[in-house]
Amino acid sequence: MISKMSLKVVVAAATLLSSAVPSFAQTQADQLKLAYQAARNQLGLLGYCVDKGYTDGGAVEVQRKLVALIPAPADLSGGDAAEAAGRKGKISAMGMEQDIEAIAKAQNGTSAVYCKQIGDLVKQMGAKLPQ
């Protein structure tokens, strides 16, 4: 069982990309399912960033550890779909998808900078995990 502190770190990392989307989940199980899907999407997105050469694989390894801390739902298909979307450069949350290239452009940035920022934040979150 994960501690409340660990769960806060995991949920914060898992929802890093989808923090602007309000949570409509009512139960803890719903919230954990959404956190799991967000974490899997972020894992896929980090894989996309590594494939493009925008960041190294260190953040991917941390994200895998974060995903492992979230109790997986009985039906993994939502997580599988969320991770697959991330591998295509899509941020997927609450049934909506946004392209990382479009988000970066809207912020007058590049996907390379966006990926580096995400990777750095995930690594920082990983440093807060209990050893």
Backbone as a chain_set.jsonl record, in Angstrom:
{"seq": "MISKMSLKVVVAAATLLSSAVPSFAQTQADQLKLAYQAARNQLGLLGYCVDKGYTDGGAVEVQRKLVALIPAPADLSGGDAAEAAGRKGKISAMGMEQDIEAIAKAQNGTSAVYCKQIGDLVKQMGAKLPQ", "coords": {"N": [[0.845, -1.174, 0.0], [0.499, 2.225, -0.791], [1.825, 5.189, 0.683], [0.158, 8.167, 1.94], [1.644, 10.427, 1.251], [3.251, 9.444, -0.859], [1.219, 8.81, -2.652], [0.224, 11.359, -3.182], [2.423, 12.466, -4.538], [2.529, 10.769, -6.759], [-0.014, 11.192, -7.932], [0.194, 13.912, -8.471], [2.271, 13.913, -10.36], [1.134, 12.291, -12.298], [-1.016, 13.787, -13.163], [0.118, 15.991, -14.216], [0.121, 16.869, -16.877], [-2.537, 17.19, -17.413], [-3.697, 19.068, -15.772], [-5.284, 21.28, -16.178], [-7.758, 20.374, -16.774], [-10.876, 19.866, -15.34], [-11.646, 17.644, -12.627], [-14.039, 15.166, -12.661], [-14.447, 12.898, -11.383], [-15.926, 10.916, -8.907], [-15.51, 8.997, -6.903], [-12.875, 7.45, -4.954], [-11.841, 5.302, -6.351], [-12.512, 6.0, -8.975], [-10.955, 8.29, -9.227], [-8.384, 7.206, -8.925], [-8.343, 5.579, -11.188], [-8.433, 7.526, -13.22], [-6.032, 8.851, -12.608], [-4.243, 6.782, -13.113], [-4.638, 6.415, -15.881], [-3.842, 8.951, -16.801], [-1.191, 8.907, -15.995], [-0.209, 6.812, -17.553], [-0.623, 7.938, -20.079], [1.164, 10.044, -19.925], [3.509, 8.583, -19.738], [3.58, 7.446, -22.301], [3.772, 9.828, -23.786], [6.24, 10.789, -22.939], [7.811, 8.786, -24.057], [7.388, 9.391, -26.747], [8.699, 11.873, -26.793], [11.338, 11.062, -26.281], [11.785, 9.452, -28.545], [11.768, 11.432, -30.495], [14.078, 12.681, -29.849], [14.126, 14.738, -28.047], [14.422, 14.593, -25.324], [16.063, 12.669, -22.744], [16.029, 9.159, -21.768], [15.693, 9.046, -19.025], [13.52, 10.261, -17.68], [11.463, 8.647, -18.559], [11.962, 6.243, -17.249], [11.566, 7.045, -14.586], [8.866, 7.72, -14.765], [7.741, 5.222, -15.293], [8.127, 4.026, -12.797], [6.456, 5.633, -11.268], [3.967, 5.035, -12.406], [3.782, 2.384, -11.627], [3.239, 2.647, -8.942], [0.62, 3.348, -8.746], [-2.471, 1.902, -8.138], [-3.5, -0.419, -10.462], [-6.338, -0.399, -12.606], [-8.962, -2.891, -12.992], [-9.646, -3.187, -15.661], [-7.479, -2.593, -18.117], [-7.567, -1.312, -20.533], [-8.175, 1.413, -20.929], [-5.876, 2.674, -19.959], [-4.007, 1.566, -21.706], [-4.863, 2.678, -24.143], [-4.535, 5.396, -23.564], [-1.756, 5.551, -23.209], [-0.899, 4.807, -25.773], [-1.897, 6.961, -27.245], [-0.291, 8.986, -26.21], [2.205, 8.169, -27.198], [1.919, 8.974, -29.755], [2.18, 11.643, -29.589], [0.091, 12.925, -28.351], [-1.766, 14.493, -25.846], [-3.81, 13.09, -23.583], [-6.775, 13.311, -21.843], [-9.572, 12.95, -19.761], [-11.211, 12.084, -21.852], [-10.578, 13.762, -23.926], [-8.307, 14.846, -26.471], [-5.204, 16.436, -27.067], [-2.856, 17.805, -29.244], [0.61, 17.738, -28.844], [2.299, 19.342, -30.355], [0.605, 21.411, -31.218], [-0.118, 22.532, -28.758], [2.355, 23.457, -27.826], [2.957, 25.335, -29.835], [0.844, 27.157, -29.461], [1.679, 28.25, -27.113], [3.743, 29.756, -27.896], [6.086, 28.316, -28.188], [8.185, 25.416, -28.601], [7.826, 21.934, -29.425], [10.011, 20.529, -28.584], [11.058, 22.019, -26.435], [8.858, 21.887, -24.733], [8.752, 19.124, -24.251], [11.204, 18.786, -22.929], [10.724, 20.269, -20.607], [8.617, 18.791, -19.454], [9.918, 16.33, -19.064], [11.94, 17.132, -17.254], [10.362, 17.954, -15.061], [9.121, 15.538, -14.341], [11.33, 14.062, -13.562], [12.047, 15.582, -11.322], [9.821, 15.079, -9.708], [10.2, 12.363, -9.328], [12.467, 12.393, -7.755], [11.408, 12.971, -5.325], [10.208, 10.726, -4.453], [9.97, 8.034, -2.095], [12.878, 6.233, -1.207]], "CA": [[0.0, 0.0, 0.0], [1.314, 3.424, -0.858], [1.507, 6.174, 1.709], [-0.546, 9.349, 1.438], [2.636, 11.285, 0.618], [3.585, 8.842, -2.143], [0.065, 8.946, -3.527], [0.193, 12.753, -3.621], [3.479, 12.631, -5.538], [2.115, 10.037, -7.951], [-1.138, 11.882, -8.557], [0.7, 15.172, -9.011], [3.009, 13.61, -11.579], [0.216, 11.719, -13.287], [-1.915, 14.812, -13.678], [0.939, 17.119, -14.629], [-0.267, 17.342, -18.2], [-3.98, 17.405, -17.527], [-4.134, 19.82, -14.603], [-6.267, 22.289, -16.541], [-9.041, 19.714, -16.963], [-11.477, 19.586, -14.037], [-11.901, 16.24, -12.328], [-15.428, 14.876, -12.367], [-14.49, 11.605, -10.705], [-16.575, 11.059, -7.616], [-14.993, 8.063, -5.919], [-11.426, 7.277, -4.974], [-11.546, 4.366, -7.437], [-12.55, 6.781, -10.211], [-9.79, 9.169, -9.232], [-7.207, 6.377, -9.187], [-8.413, 5.172, -12.596], [-8.019, 8.689, -14.009], [-4.602, 9.068, -12.362], [-3.542, 5.713, -13.827], [-4.69, 6.718, -17.312], [-3.008, 10.127, -17.032], [0.206, 8.487, -15.848], [0.12, 6.026, -18.748], [-0.523, 8.876, -21.2], [2.423, 10.762, -19.755], [4.558, 7.629, -20.091], [3.62, 7.414, -23.764], [4.248, 11.118, -24.267], [7.689, 10.826, -22.714], [8.382, 7.936, -25.098], [7.355, 10.214, -27.963], [9.758, 12.871, -26.658], [12.619, 10.361, -26.433], [11.889, 9.065, -29.956], [12.072, 12.643, -31.269], [15.384, 13.177, -29.435], [13.941, 15.963, -27.271], [14.788, 14.337, -23.935], [16.656, 11.342, -22.576], [15.127, 8.157, -21.222], [15.623, 9.084, -17.563], [12.154, 10.579, -17.252], [10.636, 7.471, -18.862], [12.165, 5.29, -16.156], [10.879, 7.573, -13.406], [7.43, 7.618, -14.995], [7.37, 3.81, -15.102], [8.049, 3.803, -11.35], [5.254, 6.318, -10.803], [2.817, 4.241, -12.853], [3.74, 1.162, -10.819], [2.727, 2.973, -7.621], [-0.833, 3.565, -8.809], [-3.184, 0.631, -8.311], [-4.045, -0.542, -11.809], [-7.739, -0.837, -12.641], [-9.174, -4.241, -13.536], [-9.638, -3.046, -17.119], [-6.321, -1.778, -18.481], [-7.703, -0.784, -21.891], [-8.096, 2.875, -20.898], [-4.463, 3.016, -19.821], [-3.335, 1.203, -22.955], [-5.244, 3.681, -25.143], [-3.923, 6.664, -23.172], [-0.317, 5.473, -23.501], [-0.759, 4.807, -27.239], [-2.099, 8.343, -27.691], [0.923, 9.708, -25.844], [3.283, 7.785, -28.129], [1.665, 9.713, -31.0], [2.313, 13.063, -29.304], [-1.218, 13.437, -27.933], [-2.079, 14.536, -24.426], [-5.157, 12.546, -23.487], [-7.334, 13.436, -20.501], [-11.017, 13.129, -19.665], [-11.835, 11.84, -23.142], [-10.154, 14.747, -24.918], [-6.903, 14.758, -26.863], [-4.583, 17.647, -27.587], [-1.572, 17.534, -29.872], [1.695, 18.456, -28.166], [2.808, 20.368, -31.266], [-0.341, 22.537, -31.184], [-0.009, 23.16, -27.437], [3.626, 24.186, -27.796], [2.829, 26.487, -30.73], [-0.057, 28.104, -28.815], [2.439, 28.879, -26.033], [4.898, 30.378, -28.553], [7.254, 27.485, -27.911], [8.376, 24.264, -29.481], [7.587, 20.664, -28.746], [11.267, 20.132, -27.949], [11.117, 22.697, -25.134], [7.769, 21.321, -23.938], [9.201, 17.791, -23.828], [12.268, 18.93, -21.932], [10.099, 20.712, -19.367], [7.889, 17.651, -18.89], [10.931, 15.385, -18.591], [12.582, 17.679, -16.052], [9.394, 17.916, -13.957], [8.932, 14.145, -13.929], [12.532, 13.708, -12.804], [11.939, 16.233, -10.014], [8.829, 14.314, -8.937], [10.833, 11.094, -8.977], [13.419, 12.625, -6.662], [10.642, 13.075, -4.068], [9.702, 9.408, -4.074], [10.767, 7.349, -1.078], [13.869, 5.31, -1.793]], "C": [[0.891, 1.237, 0.0], [0.866, 4.42, 0.198], [0.767, 7.347, 1.086], [0.423, 10.282, 0.726], [3.001, 10.748, -0.749], [2.447, 9.003, -3.123], [-0.045, 10.374, -4.038], [1.23, 13.006, -4.697], [3.062, 11.973, -6.846], [1.0, 10.773, -8.671], [-0.677, 13.204, -9.157], [1.449, 14.934, -10.317], [2.083, 13.117, -12.676], [-0.675, 12.763, -13.914], [-1.182, 16.062, -14.127], [0.443, 17.711, -15.935], [-1.733, 17.708, -18.301], [-4.53, 18.258, -16.404], [-5.178, 20.877, -14.927], [-7.661, 21.697, -16.717], [-9.647, 19.41, -15.606], [-11.75, 18.104, -13.852], [-13.362, 16.058, -11.946], [-15.564, 13.531, -11.657], [-15.025, 11.795, -9.297], [-15.951, 10.159, -6.549], [-13.472, 7.996, -6.001], [-11.025, 6.328, -6.1], [-11.542, 5.092, -8.78], [-11.319, 7.671, -10.325], [-8.512, 8.387, -9.522], [-7.169, 5.91, -10.639], [-7.948, 6.32, -13.498], [-6.533, 8.985, -13.833], [-3.772, 8.034, -13.114], [-3.506, 6.019, -15.326], [-3.821, 7.924, -17.658], [-1.526, 9.759, -16.948], [0.662, 7.68, -17.065], [0.243, 6.929, -19.973], [0.804, 9.62, -21.127], [3.607, 9.854, -20.086], [4.703, 7.551, -21.611], [4.174, 8.699, -24.347], [5.752, 11.256, -24.068], [8.411, 9.931, -23.712], [8.441, 8.658, -26.431], [8.51, 11.216, -27.946], [11.145, 12.251, -26.835], [12.827, 9.983, -27.905], [12.258, 10.247, -30.837], [13.452, 13.211, -30.92], [15.31, 14.443, -28.59], [14.342, 15.816, -25.811], [15.413, 12.944, -23.859], [15.649, 10.397, -21.93], [14.991, 8.168, -19.713], [14.218, 9.352, -17.051], [11.213, 9.405, -17.508], [10.754, 6.461, -17.726], [11.469, 5.758, -14.875], [9.375, 7.413, -13.573], [6.949, 6.175, -14.85], [7.224, 3.488, -13.611], [6.787, 4.446, -10.781], [3.999, 5.536, -11.182], [2.667, 3.008, -11.966], [3.183, 1.413, -9.416], [1.214, 3.164, -7.589], [-1.513, 2.215, -8.975], [-3.844, 0.593, -9.695], [-5.502, -0.975, -11.745], [-7.839, -2.243, -13.227], [-9.109, -4.225, -15.06], [-8.53, -2.077, -17.503], [-6.469, -1.079, -19.826], [-7.631, 0.737, -21.937], [-6.658, 3.351, -20.78], [-3.685, 2.704, -21.08], [-3.601, 2.25, -24.029], [-4.584, 5.027, -24.844], [-2.422, 6.667, -23.48], [-0.07, 5.507, -25.003], [-0.941, 6.215, -27.796], [-0.856, 9.177, -27.388], [2.068, 9.414, -26.788], [3.134, 8.485, -29.476], [1.759, 11.225, -30.787], [1.016, 13.719, -28.886], [-1.337, 13.391, -26.419], [-3.539, 14.158, -24.307], [-5.633, 12.638, -22.043], [-8.836, 13.665, -20.603], [-11.709, 12.988, -21.022], [-11.473, 12.842, -24.223], [-8.679, 14.528, -25.235], [-6.441, 16.093, -27.417], [-3.21, 17.27, -28.102], [-0.483, 18.378, -29.207], [2.258, 19.569, -29.047], [1.917, 21.61, -31.224], [-0.253, 23.275, -29.853], [1.251, 24.014, -27.369], [3.534, 25.454, -28.654], [1.942, 27.565, -30.103], [0.641, 28.857, -27.688], [3.694, 29.562, -26.553], [6.19, 29.636, -28.244], [7.384, 26.39, -28.95], [8.091, 22.991, -28.698], [8.856, 20.176, -28.057], [11.384, 20.748, -26.554], [10.052, 22.116, -24.207], [8.176, 19.951, -23.394], [10.271, 17.879, -22.752], [11.681, 19.341, -20.592], [9.356, 19.566, -18.683], [8.877, 16.647, -18.298], [11.593, 15.85, -17.305], [11.645, 17.623, -14.85], [9.174, 16.494, -13.44], [10.152, 13.688, -13.114], [12.516, 14.334, -11.413], [10.94, 15.5, -9.127], [9.429, 12.994, -8.471], [11.811, 11.237, -7.819], [12.711, 12.702, -5.315], [10.087, 11.727, -3.615], [10.576, 8.787, -2.991], [11.706, 6.339, -1.745], [13.677, 3.903, -1.306]], "O": [[1.903, 1.29, 0.698], [-0.309, 4.487, 0.559], [0.747, 7.507, -0.134], [0.071, 10.87, -0.297], [3.058, 11.511, -1.713], [2.672, 9.3, -4.297], [-0.372, 10.586, -5.206], [0.944, 13.694, -5.677], [3.224, 12.556, -7.918], [1.06, 10.959, -9.886], [-1.119, 13.575, -10.244], [1.272, 15.684, -11.277], [2.233, 13.484, -13.841], [-1.052, 12.639, -15.079], [-1.81, 17.087, -14.39], [0.358, 18.931, -16.074], [-2.124, 18.463, -19.19], [-5.722, 18.181, -16.106], [-5.891, 21.327, -14.03], [-8.641, 22.437, -16.801], [-9.003, 18.755, -14.786], [-12.052, 17.395, -14.813], [-13.863, 16.708, -11.028], [-16.674, 13.084, -11.367], [-14.627, 12.717, -8.586], [-15.881, 10.556, -5.386], [-12.865, 8.426, -6.982], [-9.988, 6.521, -6.735], [-10.683, 4.839, -9.625], [-10.719, 7.786, -11.394], [-7.655, 8.849, -10.276], [-6.102, 5.848, -11.25], [-7.165, 6.111, -14.425], [-5.849, 9.33, -14.797], [-2.729, 8.359, -13.682], [-2.46, 5.894, -15.962], [-3.141, 7.927, -18.684], [-0.712, 10.242, -17.735], [1.783, 7.848, -17.546], [1.114, 6.712, -20.815], [1.482, 9.803, -22.138], [4.599, 10.312, -20.653], [5.814, 7.587, -22.14], [4.959, 8.668, -25.296], [6.453, 11.782, -24.933], [9.503, 10.269, -24.169], [9.426, 8.551, -27.16], [9.21, 11.391, -28.944], [12.02, 12.847, -27.463], [13.915, 10.171, -28.447], [12.982, 10.087, -31.82], [13.945, 14.109, -31.602], [16.31, 15.144, -28.43], [14.576, 16.815, -25.131], [15.303, 12.148, -24.791], [14.54, 10.806, -21.587], [14.236, 7.364, -19.166], [13.779, 8.727, -16.085], [10.266, 9.196, -16.75], [9.753, 5.891, -17.293], [10.857, 4.959, -14.167], [8.684, 7.016, -12.636], [5.857, 5.939, -14.333], [6.311, 2.766, -13.212], [6.128, 3.871, -9.915], [3.081, 5.392, -10.375], [1.554, 2.634, -11.599], [2.704, 0.481, -8.77], [0.603, 3.142, -6.52], [-1.156, 1.457, -9.877], [-4.641, 1.465, -10.042], [-5.865, -1.82, -10.927], [-6.91, -2.721, -13.877], [-8.575, -5.15, -15.673], [-8.631, -0.877, -17.244], [-5.581, -0.324, -20.223], [-7.081, 1.298, -22.886], [-6.265, 4.321, -21.429], [-2.81, 3.47, -21.485], [-2.687, 2.664, -24.742], [-4.13, 5.717, -25.756], [-1.884, 7.667, -23.956], [0.865, 6.163, -25.461], [-0.224, 6.619, -28.712], [-0.423, 9.978, -28.216], [2.827, 10.317, -27.143], [4.091, 8.581, -30.245], [1.456, 12.001, -31.694], [0.848, 14.928, -29.043], [-1.044, 12.373, -25.792], [-4.409, 14.827, -24.866], [-4.989, 12.118, -21.132], [-9.309, 14.46, -21.416], [-12.679, 13.691, -21.304], [-12.011, 12.776, -25.329], [-7.905, 14.085, -24.387], [-7.169, 16.783, -28.13], [-2.488, 16.504, -27.466], [-0.642, 19.586, -29.033], [2.651, 20.621, -28.542], [2.419, 22.733, -31.197], [-0.307, 24.505, -29.819], [1.214, 25.156, -26.91], [3.985, 26.521, -28.239], [2.249, 28.754, -30.199], [0.245, 29.971, -27.344], [4.594, 29.906, -25.787], [7.246, 30.242, -28.062], [6.78, 26.436, -30.021], [8.114, 22.981, -27.467], [8.777, 19.479, -27.046], [11.767, 20.066, -25.603], [10.316, 21.879, -23.028], [7.968, 19.656, -22.217], [10.242, 17.13, -21.776], [12.088, 18.825, -19.552], [9.457, 19.395, -17.468], [8.699, 16.173, -17.176], [11.785, 15.064, -16.377], [12.072, 17.287, -13.745], [9.055, 16.28, -12.234], [10.008, 13.007, -12.099], [12.92, 13.701, -10.438], [11.181, 15.318, -7.934], [9.19, 12.562, -7.343], [11.966, 10.326, -7.005], [13.34, 12.518, -4.273], [9.556, 11.61, -2.51], [11.789, 8.995, -2.975], [11.348, 5.686, -2.725], [14.423, 3.007, -1.7]]}, "num_chains": 1, "name": "protein.A"}
